[in-house]
Amino acid sequence: MMGLRDHISENSPLAEMIKMTGLRLDKIWSEMVKIIQSKA
């Protein structure tokens, strides 16, 4: 069975979008963690 990664070439717009979204989610998550920790 081929994985999703096999269908997405490194330079495709979709791959870029997934990468950017992943980075953004990481930032949002770390901000949320900071807020939660500051309230604790």
PDB file of N, CA, C and O in Angstrom:
ATOM      1  N   MET A   1       0.845  -1.198   0.000  1.00  0.00           N
ATOM      2  CA  MET A   1       0.000   0.000   0.000  1.00  0.00           C
ATOM      3  C   MET A   1       0.879   1.246   0.000  1.00  0.00           C
ATOM      4  O   MET A   1       1.828   1.354   0.777  1.00  0.00           O
ATOM      5  N   MET A   2       0.548   2.178  -0.880  1.00  0.00           N
ATOM      6  CA  MET A   2       1.347   3.394  -0.946  1.00  0.00           C
ATOM      7  C   MET A   2       0.818   4.414   0.044  1.00  0.00           C
ATOM      8  O   MET A   2      -0.390   4.596   0.197  1.00  0.00           O
ATOM      9  N   GLY A   3       1.759   5.078   0.715  1.00  0.00           N
ATOM     10  CA  GLY A   3       1.365   6.092   1.688  1.00  0.00           C
ATOM     11  C   GLY A   3       1.071   7.418   1.011  1.00  0.00           C
ATOM     12  O   GLY A   3       1.363   7.607  -0.170  1.00  0.00           O
ATOM     13  N   LEU A   4       0.500   8.316   1.759  1.00  0.00           N
ATOM     14  CA  LEU A   4       0.155   9.638   1.235  1.00  0.00           C
ATOM     15  C   LEU A   4       1.406  10.343   0.732  1.00  0.00           C
ATOM     16  O   LEU A   4       1.362  11.059  -0.269  1.00  0.00           O
ATOM     17  N   ARG A   5       2.529  10.138   1.432  1.00  0.00           N
ATOM     18  CA  ARG A   5       3.784  10.790   1.077  1.00  0.00           C
ATOM     19  C   ARG A   5       4.228  10.415  -0.337  1.00  0.00           C
ATOM     20  O   ARG A   5       4.855  11.218  -1.029  1.00  0.00           O
ATOM     21  N   ASP A   6       3.906   9.211  -0.755  1.00  0.00           N
ATOM     22  CA  ASP A   6       4.304   8.755  -2.093  1.00  0.00           C
ATOM     23  C   ASP A   6       3.567   9.508  -3.189  1.00  0.00           C
ATOM     24  O   ASP A   6       4.051   9.606  -4.317  1.00  0.00           O
ATOM     25  N   HIS A   7       2.403  10.036  -2.859  1.00  0.00           N
ATOM     26  CA  HIS A   7       1.586  10.720  -3.862  1.00  0.00           C
ATOM     27  C   HIS A   7       1.931  12.205  -3.943  1.00  0.00           C
ATOM     28  O   HIS A   7       1.576  12.877  -4.911  1.00  0.00           O
ATOM     29  N   ILE A   8       2.618  12.712  -2.932  1.00  0.00           N
ATOM     30  CA  ILE A   8       2.910  14.149  -2.884  1.00  0.00           C
ATOM     31  C   ILE A   8       4.397  14.366  -3.152  1.00  0.00           C
ATOM     32  O   ILE A   8       5.247  13.931  -2.375  1.00  0.00           O
ATOM     33  N   SER A   9       4.697  15.038  -4.253  1.00  0.00           N
ATOM     34  CA  SER A   9       6.102  15.350  -4.528  1.00  0.00           C
ATOM     35  C   SER A   9       6.531  16.515  -3.638  1.00  0.00           C
ATOM     36  O   SER A   9       5.709  17.340  -3.239  1.00  0.00           O
ATOM     37  N   GLU A  10       7.827  16.572  -3.333  1.00  0.00           N
ATOM     38  CA  GLU A  10       8.338  17.561  -2.387  1.00  0.00           C
ATOM     39  C   GLU A  10       7.970  18.992  -2.775  1.00  0.00           C
ATOM     40  O   GLU A  10       7.684  19.814  -1.904  1.00  0.00           O
ATOM     41  N   ASN A  11       7.974  19.294  -4.055  1.00  0.00           N
ATOM     42  CA  ASN A  11       7.805  20.682  -4.499  1.00  0.00           C
ATOM     43  C   ASN A  11       6.368  21.038  -4.866  1.00  0.00           C
ATOM     44  O   ASN A  11       6.099  22.146  -5.330  1.00  0.00           O
ATOM     45  N   SER A  12       5.443  20.095  -4.657  1.00  0.00           N
ATOM     46  CA  SER A  12       4.057  20.376  -5.039  1.00  0.00           C
ATOM     47  C   SER A  12       3.428  21.396  -4.086  1.00  0.00           C
ATOM     48  O   SER A  12       3.778  21.451  -2.907  1.00  0.00           O
ATOM     49  N   PRO A  13       2.509  22.194  -4.601  1.00  0.00           N
ATOM     50  CA  PRO A  13       1.821  23.190  -3.765  1.00  0.00           C
ATOM     51  C   PRO A  13       1.153  22.555  -2.554  1.00  0.00           C
ATOM     52  O   PRO A  13       1.121  23.133  -1.468  1.00  0.00           O
ATOM     53  N   LEU A  14       0.615  21.343  -2.764  1.00  0.00           N
ATOM     54  CA  LEU A  14      -0.058  20.654  -1.670  1.00  0.00           C
ATOM     55  C   LEU A  14       0.920  20.344  -0.537  1.00  0.00           C
ATOM     56  O   LEU A  14       0.607  20.534   0.638  1.00  0.00           O
ATOM     57  N   ALA A  15       2.116  19.861  -0.911  1.00  0.00           N
ATOM     58  CA  ALA A  15       3.126  19.552   0.091  1.00  0.00           C
ATOM     59  C   ALA A  15       3.523  20.816   0.851  1.00  0.00           C
ATOM     60  O   ALA A  15       3.680  20.795   2.072  1.00  0.00           O
ATOM     61  N   GLU A  16       3.684  21.922   0.108  1.00  0.00           N
ATOM     62  CA  GLU A  16       4.024  23.202   0.743  1.00  0.00           C
ATOM     63  C   GLU A  16       2.934  23.617   1.719  1.00  0.00           C
ATOM     64  O   GLU A  16       3.218  24.053   2.835  1.00  0.00           O
ATOM     65  N   MET A  17       1.684  23.477   1.287  1.00  0.00           N
ATOM     66  CA  MET A  17       0.553  23.868   2.116  1.00  0.00           C
ATOM     67  C   MET A  17       0.526  23.042   3.405  1.00  0.00           C
ATOM     68  O   MET A  17       0.317  23.579   4.493  1.00  0.00           O
ATOM     69  N   ILE A  18       0.740  21.733   3.268  1.00  0.00           N
ATOM     70  CA  ILE A  18       0.742  20.857   4.440  1.00  0.00           C
ATOM     71  C   ILE A  18       1.870  21.260   5.390  1.00  0.00           C
ATOM     72  O   ILE A  18       1.685  21.293   6.606  1.00  0.00           O
ATOM     73  N   LYS A  19       3.047  21.568   4.819  1.00  0.00           N
ATOM     74  CA  LYS A  19       4.185  21.975   5.642  1.00  0.00           C
ATOM     75  C   LYS A  19       3.867  23.266   6.398  1.00  0.00           C
ATOM     76  O   LYS A  19       4.092  23.363   7.605  1.00  0.00           O
ATOM     77  N   MET A  20       3.341  24.256   5.671  1.00  0.00           N
ATOM     78  CA  MET A  20       3.028  25.549   6.284  1.00  0.00           C
ATOM     79  C   MET A  20       1.975  25.390   7.383  1.00  0.00           C
ATOM     80  O   MET A  20       2.088  25.977   8.459  1.00  0.00           O
ATOM     81  N   THR A  21       0.957  24.592   7.095  1.00  0.00           N
ATOM     82  CA  THR A  21      -0.106  24.382   8.077  1.00  0.00           C
ATOM     83  C   THR A  21       0.448  23.703   9.321  1.00  0.00           C
ATOM     84  O   THR A  21       0.085  24.048  10.445  1.00  0.00           O
ATOM     85  N   GLY A  22       1.334  22.732   9.104  1.00  0.00           N
ATOM     86  CA  GLY A  22       1.957  22.037  10.228  1.00  0.00           C
ATOM     87  C   GLY A  22       2.739  22.997  11.099  1.00  0.00           C
ATOM     88  O   GLY A  22       2.661  22.936  12.326  1.00  0.00           O
ATOM     89  N   LEU A  23       3.502  23.895  10.462  1.00  0.00           N
ATOM     90  CA  LEU A  23       4.283  24.871  11.216  1.00  0.00           C
ATOM     91  C   LEU A  23       3.366  25.786  12.003  1.00  0.00           C
ATOM     92  O   LEU A  23       3.629  26.096  13.165  1.00  0.00           O
ATOM     93  N   ARG A  24       2.284  26.218  11.363  1.00  0.00           N
ATOM     94  CA  ARG A  24       1.344  27.128  12.010  1.00  0.00           C
ATOM     95  C   ARG A  24       0.699  26.447  13.211  1.00  0.00           C
ATOM     96  O   ARG A  24       0.558  27.055  14.272  1.00  0.00           O
ATOM     97  N   LEU A  25       0.304  25.177  13.043  1.00  0.00           N
ATOM     98  CA  LEU A  25      -0.307  24.443  14.149  1.00  0.00           C
ATOM     99  C   LEU A  25       0.675  24.309  15.303  1.00  0.00           C
ATOM    100  O   LEU A  25       0.278  24.414  16.464  1.00  0.00           O
ATOM    101  N   ASP A  26       1.956  24.080  15.005  1.00  0.00           N
ATOM    102  CA  ASP A  26       2.974  23.993  16.043  1.00  0.00           C
ATOM    103  C   ASP A  26       3.033  25.290  16.833  1.00  0.00           C
ATOM    104  O   ASP A  26       3.094  25.268  18.062  1.00  0.00           O
ATOM    105  N   LYS A  27       3.017  26.423  16.133  1.00  0.00           N
ATOM    106  CA  LYS A  27       3.089  27.722  16.794  1.00  0.00           C
ATOM    107  C   LYS A  27       1.862  27.956  17.664  1.00  0.00           C
ATOM    108  O   LYS A  27       1.976  28.384  18.813  1.00  0.00           O
ATOM    109  N   ILE A  28       0.682  27.670  17.103  1.00  0.00           N
ATOM    110  CA  ILE A  28      -0.568  27.853  17.856  1.00  0.00           C
ATOM    111  C   ILE A  28      -0.547  26.973  19.104  1.00  0.00           C
ATOM    112  O   ILE A  28      -0.924  27.421  20.187  1.00  0.00           O
ATOM    113  N   TRP A  29      -0.111  25.730  18.956  1.00  0.00           N
ATOM    114  CA  TRP A  29      -0.075  24.789  20.064  1.00  0.00           C
ATOM    115  C   TRP A  29       0.867  25.297  21.155  1.00  0.00           C
ATOM    116  O   TRP A  29       0.514  25.266  22.334  1.00  0.00           O
ATOM    117  N   SER A  30       2.054  25.761  20.783  1.00  0.00           N
ATOM    118  CA  SER A  30       3.006  26.230  21.788  1.00  0.00           C
ATOM    119  C   SER A  30       2.478  27.473  22.491  1.00  0.00           C
ATOM    120  O   SER A  30       2.707  27.648  23.688  1.00  0.00           O
ATOM    121  N   GLU A  31       1.774  28.338  21.766  1.00  0.00           N
ATOM    122  CA  GLU A  31       1.155  29.508  22.394  1.00  0.00           C
ATOM    123  C   GLU A  31       0.099  29.071  23.404  1.00  0.00           C
ATOM    124  O   GLU A  31       0.031  29.612  24.508  1.00  0.00           O
ATOM    125  N   MET A  32      -0.722  28.096  23.029  1.00  0.00           N
ATOM    126  CA  MET A  32      -1.748  27.585  23.930  1.00  0.00           C
ATOM    127  C   MET A  32      -1.123  26.996  25.185  1.00  0.00           C
ATOM    128  O   MET A  32      -1.611  27.217  26.294  1.00  0.00           O
ATOM    129  N   VAL A  33      -0.044  26.246  25.007  1.00  0.00           N
ATOM    130  CA  VAL A  33       0.644  25.637  26.149  1.00  0.00           C
ATOM    131  C   VAL A  33       1.165  26.727  27.081  1.00  0.00           C
ATOM    132  O   VAL A  33       1.048  26.608  28.301  1.00  0.00           O
ATOM    133  N   LYS A  34       1.747  27.800  26.508  1.00  0.00           N
ATOM    134  CA  LYS A  34       2.241  28.915  27.321  1.00  0.00           C
ATOM    135  C   LYS A  34       1.114  29.529  28.142  1.00  0.00           C
ATOM    136  O   LYS A  34       1.273  29.791  29.334  1.00  0.00           O
ATOM    137  N   ILE A  35      -0.025  29.754  27.494  1.00  0.00           N
ATOM    138  CA  ILE A  35      -1.177  30.362  28.178  1.00  0.00           C
ATOM    139  C   ILE A  35      -1.650  29.458  29.314  1.00  0.00           C
ATOM    140  O   ILE A  35      -1.900  29.924  30.426  1.00  0.00           O
ATOM    141  N   ILE A  36      -1.770  28.171  29.028  1.00  0.00           N
ATOM    142  CA  ILE A  36      -2.236  27.215  30.042  1.00  0.00           C
ATOM    143  C   ILE A  36      -1.258  27.187  31.219  1.00  0.00           C
ATOM    144  O   ILE A  36      -1.674  27.176  32.378  1.00  0.00           O
ATOM    145  N   GLN A  37       0.043  27.176  30.915  1.00  0.00           N
ATOM    146  CA  GLN A  37       1.040  27.118  31.981  1.00  0.00           C
ATOM    147  C   GLN A  37       1.030  28.394  32.812  1.00  0.00           C
ATOM    148  O   GLN A  37       1.243  28.346  34.023  1.00  0.00           O
ATOM    149  N   SER A  38       0.785  29.532  32.173  1.00  0.00           N
ATOM    150  CA  SER A  38       0.804  30.798  32.917  1.00  0.00           C
ATOM    151  C   SER A  38      -0.408  30.909  33.846  1.00  0.00           C
ATOM    152  O   SER A  38      -0.353  31.596  34.866  1.00  0.00           O
ATOM    153  N   LYS A  39      -1.504  30.228  33.487  1.00  0.00           N
ATOM    154  CA  LYS A  39      -2.703  30.236  34.330  1.00  0.00           C
ATOM    155  C   LYS A  39      -2.580  29.242  35.479  1.00  0.00           C
ATOM    156  O   LYS A  39      -3.174  29.432  36.541  1.00  0.00           O
ATOM    157  N   ALA A  40      -1.808  28.184  35.261  1.00  0.00           N
ATOM    158  CA  ALA A  40      -1.684  27.124  36.262  1.00  0.00           C
ATOM    159  C   ALA A  40      -0.947  27.630  37.504  1.00  0.00           C
ATOM    160  O   ALA A  40      -0.749  26.874  38.455  1.00  0.00           O
TER     161      ALA A  40
END
